[in-house]
Amino acid sequence: MADSGKRRRNFVAAVLLAAISCAAIYAAIAAWPNQARNRPIKVGVLHSLSGTMAVSERTVADATLYAIEELNRRGGVLGRRVEPVVVDGRSDWAVFAAAADRLIAVERVSAVFGCWTSACRKTVRPVFEHRDAVLFYPVQYEGLEQSPNIVYTGSAPNQQIIPAIKWTLDNLGRRLFLVGSDYVFPRTANKIIAAQTAALHGQVVGEAYVPLGDQDFAAIVAEIRRTKPDVIFNTINGDSNLGFFRALRAAGITPARIPVMSFSIAEAEVKAIGPAMLAGDYAARNYFQSVDTDENRAFVSGFKARYGQDYVTTDSMEAAYFGVMLWAKAVEEAGSPDFRDFRATIKGQSMAAPGGTVTIDPATQHTWKTVRIGRIRPDGNFEILWDSQRPVRPVPFPSFLPKGEWISFLDQLYGGWDGNWAAPARKGPP
């Protein structure tokens, strides 16, 4: 009898223990969705914080973080805090590709906001397509691309390069000299410029390139002096711009003699180089800090309050800012931070951005944007001389060549650079 009672007590204890264990497991399972809902939503911020491109990309990283802070002040996204994972691409495309893969596969980010040069974007594109993840790309570029895994918040050629050609030929002169960094954006942009200039009965009198990061422009400036163009079209990127403008001024080439129309110069580069050196030259962009809208006044004042009164806002910073905001709207609408869920809701997203109304084109995942041309003032801001008055539909592939010919052109560049999207760095004297 004693043994029987003991067995019954052990049985009851075992049943109770099992019940408690099951209840604990059930409670943990039931609590898991709440825990998941309370976890931060991670996003990647992938820009060059060092190297030749840092002069441009640091500010874009700051604008991305500013947008994330603004979201978190509002309560986050889906009631969850947004947590940025910041990585330095070090102006090295291989570093960017490895970092993008880690952000997606290890950090499990909802999206990556980053890249500047097209060489970088084209290097990381296969990573995003293989992982079926999404990159928000905030910089003007040469077009000739459309990926389901990239949202292009910078401008396409018809929203920057092509309007600038017409305006320049009408207002500054018809003989152009083209100078750029030696990678896919300047090479392609200058092919577009040459074709459009010929169609409008202008003339390209010279074309020259230097590797990214190069500072030696003596030979190019000598050629500019020899050919005597009316205007220089500048597609140099990064800190090479400092060497270029120093060489121009040392040779006595000023905006009064031969103005420069730049495609990758904005307020941050003007500040870094020095407004006194650049005042009187021109740039074609979609946004300038001097845009007169309520949204821009709030953006500029808020940004300066956060980063300091001397900090300037730029085109790519604005594109990075509204890219984060449109991502948040798409995630809220989908009810999920997973790209598989919000890839449909990002299409057609729109907002009143600092530079005007922007909309993600559903067909191309490029952005409808206003086009502007400005002249650099002595204070480092831009006087806006012309704008399109309304957002312009993005056209990634210029229509004056068939799409197949554009792809063949890109393939030739890639093959000529031994499977890279930029020319190799110069070794020894030029």
N, C-alpha and C positions, 0 to 999 in steps of 0.2 A: 504493500500500500504506500509506503514511504517513497519507494522508487517510482511508483505510478504518479504520485503527486508531484514529485520532482520533475518527471518528464513533462507533465502538463504545464508546470510553471515555465520550464525551458521553452516549450512550444509557444506559449503565450508571449514570452519575452521575444522569441525570434520573430513572431508575427508582428509584434509592436515595432521591433527594430526595422523590419522590412517596410512596414507602413511609413515609419518616420523617414527612412531612406528614400522611398518613392515620393513622399510629400516634398522632401528637400529637392529631389531631382525635378519634380513637376514645377516647384516654385522657381528653380533656376531657369528652367525652360521658359516658363511664363514671363520671367523678368528679362530674358534675353532681348526681346524686341525693344523694351524700354531702355536697356543699356545701350543697344545699338543706336537708338534714336537720340541718346544723350551724348554719344561720342562725337568729337569734332569731325567736320568734313575737311579732309586734307586736299590742298591744291598745290601744284608745283609752280615755283617762280624760277625760271631758268634763263639767266642772262649773264653776260660777261661783266663781272665786277672787277676784272683785271685784264691787262693786255690792251692791244690797240683799239678795241671796240668799246672799252669801258667808258670812254668819254661820252658816248651816246647811250649805252645800255644801263648804266647805273641809275640814271634818272627814270628810265622806263620801269625798272624794278621798283623804285620808290613809288611811282604812280600806281603800280599794281598793289603794293602793300597798303597804300593809302585807301584804295577802293575796298580792300578786304577789311581794313579797320572800320570804314564807314558802314559796311554790311554788319559787322559785329556790334557796332553801336546801336544799330536798328533791331538787334535781336538775332542776328545770324541768318542762316538759310535753313528753312524747314525747322526753325526753332533750335538749330545747332550752330555752335561757333564754327567759323571757317578758320582753319589752321594752315598758314603758308609754310611750305617746305622750300627754303631758299637754297639754290645751288649756283655756284660760280662756274660758268662755261669756259672761262679763261681765254676767250677769243680763239678757241680751238674746236673745230667742228667734231673731231673724234671724241673730245671730252663731252660735248653737248649730247652726242648720240648715246654714249654710255650712261650719262646722267639721266637722260629721258627714259631709258629702259629701266633704270633703278627706281625712278619716281613712279613709273607705272606698275612694275612688277613687285617691288618691295614695299614702297610707301603706300601703294594702292590709292593714288590720288584720283580725284574726280576729273580733273583737267589739268593741263599744263599751260601756263601763260609765259611766252618767252620767244627767244631768238630775235636777231636783227638782220644779219646779212642773208641773202638768198642762198649762199653757199651753205650756211648753217641750216636753214630751213630744209633745203633739199637733202642734206645729210641725215637729218632726223626724221624726215617724212616716212621712210620705210619702217622705222621703229614704231611710229604711231599706227601705221596701216597694219603691220604684223600683229601688234598687240590690240588692235581695234580700240584705240584710245584717241583722245582729242587734244589738239594743240590750238590755242588762240594766238594768232600771229599778228602783231600790232604795227607793222612797218610797211610803208609804201614799197612796191616791188615791181618787177618787170612783167608780171603776168605769165602767160603761157603755162598755167598750172591750174588744176582743180582737183582737190582731194576730198573724199568724204570724211576724212579724219583731221581736216584743218578748217578752222573758221578764220577767215581773212578780214581783220578789222582795219588794216591799212588800205591804201589806195591801189587800184588796178591802173594800167597805163592810161586809159581814157579818163581817169580822174586826177591825173597829175601831169605826166609827160606830154601827152598829145595836146591838151589845152595850152600848156606852156609854150609849145612850139609856135602855135598860131599867134599867141599874144606877143611873143618875142619878135617874130618876123614883122608884125604890124607896128610894134612900138619901139624896138631897140635897134634893129638892123637885120640884114638878110644873109650875112656871111658869118658862119659859125665855126668855132673850133671846139672839138669834143675831147674832154679829158676825164679819165675815170680810174678807179681801182680795177685791178685785173682779175675780175671774177664775173660770175654769171649775170648779176644785175646790170653793171655798167655796160658790158658787152651787148646785152640784149636791148637795154634802153637806147644805146647809141645806134643800133640797127633800126629801131623804130624811129628815132630822131632823123636819121639820114633819109629814110624812105619818105617820111612826112615832109621834111624840108624840101626834097626834090619835087614832091607833088605840089607844094605851094610856091615853087619857083625860087626857093632860096638856094644856098650853096654851103656845103661843108668843105672848109678849106684845110682842115687838119684833124687828126684823131690820134690820141696817145693814151697809154695806160702805164700804171705802176703797180707793183704788188701791194697788197694790204699791209699797212704799217710803214711803207717806205716814206722817206723824207727828202729824197733827192729829186728835185724838179728842175734842175738847171737846164738840162737839154730840152725839156718840154717848154719851158718859158722862152728859151731862145727861139724855138720853132714858132711860138705864138708871136713873138716880135717880128719874125721874118714874114709870116703870112698875113699879119695885120687884120685879124677878123674884127667884125663889128661887135660880137658877143662871144663869150666863152660859156659853154654848157658843161657844168661840173657834176659828175657822178662819183666823185671820190667819197669814200666812207672812212669814219674813224679819225684818229689823230693825224693821219696824213694830210688832212685839210690845213692843219697849222703850217706844215712845211710848204704847201702849195701857195697859200696866201702870202706867206713871208717872202717866198721867191718872186711872186708877182710884184709886190710892193718894192722889193729891192731893185727890180728891173724898171721901176718907174711906171708900172701898169696899174692904174687906178680906175675906179668906176667911171670917172669922167672920160677916160680914154677908151677903155674896153671893159664894160661891165660884165659881171659873172652872174649867170642864172644857175642856182644850185638846186639839187633834188634831195640831198641828204643833210643839208644845213638847216638847223632850227635854233631856237633861242638858247638852248644849252650849249651848242657848239659855238654860237656867237659869243656867249659869255666866256667860254674857255679860251677862244682865240683872241678875243678882245674886240669890243664894238667899234673902237676907233679904226681898227684895221679893215673892218668889213662894211662900215656904214656906206650906203649908196649902192651896194650890190643887192641881188634879188634872190628870191626863193619861190618855188611853187609847192604849195602844201594844201592840206584840207583844213587845218586848224592853225591859228596863231593865238598867242596869249592876248593879243589886242582885240579879239573878236568881241563884239558888243552885244552880249545876250545875258539875261538874268542867270541862266545856268552856268555860263562861263565865269561871271563875277563870283558866284558862290564857289565854283571849283577853284579859281585862283586864290581867293581869300582863304578858303579852307586849307588849301595846300600850303600856302605861305604860313598860316598859323601853326601847321604841323611841322614844317621843315625849315622855316626861317624866311624872313621877308626878302632876302636876296635870292631865294630859289625861284627859278623860272619854270613855266609850263610849256610843253612842246606838243607838236602834232602826234608823235608816237606815244607820248605820255597820255594824251587824251584818248587815243585808240586803245591803249592798255586799260585805262580806267573804265571806259564804257564796255570793253570786252568782258571784264569781271562782272559788271552790272547785268549785262545781257545773259551771261552764264547763270547768274543767280535767278533771273526771271525764268529761264528755261528749266532749271532744276525745280523751282517752286511749282511751275505748271505741271511738270512730269510727276512731282511728288517723290522724286528719287535723285540722288547725286550720281547714279550710275549712267555712264554715257550711253549704254544700250537703251536706257529709258528716256534720256533727254535729247538724244540725237534728232528726234522728230520735232521737239518743241523749240529747239534753237532756231530752226528755220522760220523766218518771218518775224523774229523778235525785233522790237523797235523801241526807241526811247528818245527823249529830248536830251541830247548830249551837250556838253559845253560848246561844241562847234556847230550845233544844229541837229536836226532830226537825222538819226541813223537807223538803218533797217538791214537785217541780214537777208540777203536775196535767197529765196528758197531754192532756186535753180543752181546757184553757183557757190553758195556759202561765202560769198564776198559781200561787201557792205555798200549800200547806197550812201553817198557822202557829198557834201558841198565842196567845190573846188575853189581855191583862192591863190592869188599871186600877191606877194608883198615885197616891199623894199626895206632893207635894214636901216633903222634909224641910229643916230649916235648913242641913244640910251640902250641899245641892244634889242629893243622891240621892233616889230614890223609895222610899217604903214601899209594897210591893205589897199591895193590899187584896183583889184578886180576880183569879183567872185561870181559863181554860176547862178546865184540867187535861189537855187533849189537843189536838193540832192540829185546826184547824177547816178544813173544805173551803172553798175560795174560790168565791164566787158573784159574778161581775162585774156582772151585771144584777139588781138587786133585783126580787123577783117581784111586788111590789104594783102595778107598772105593766107593761103589755106592752112588749116590747123596742122596738117601733115608736114608742111614745109617748116613750120615753127618747131615741131618736134625734132625734125631732122637737124635743124640749126642747133638746138640744144644738145643733141647727141654728138655733133661734131665738136662742140666746146668741151663736153665731158671727156670724149676720147682724146682730144688734143691735150688735155691736162692730166692724162694718165689715170682716168677714173676718179677725178676730183672735180669740184665745182668752183675751184679757184686756181689761178696760176701759182706755180711754186714760188716760194720766196727767192728773191734775187741773191745770187752768191757772188761776192766780189764786186768790183767796179762795174757799172752798167756798160 
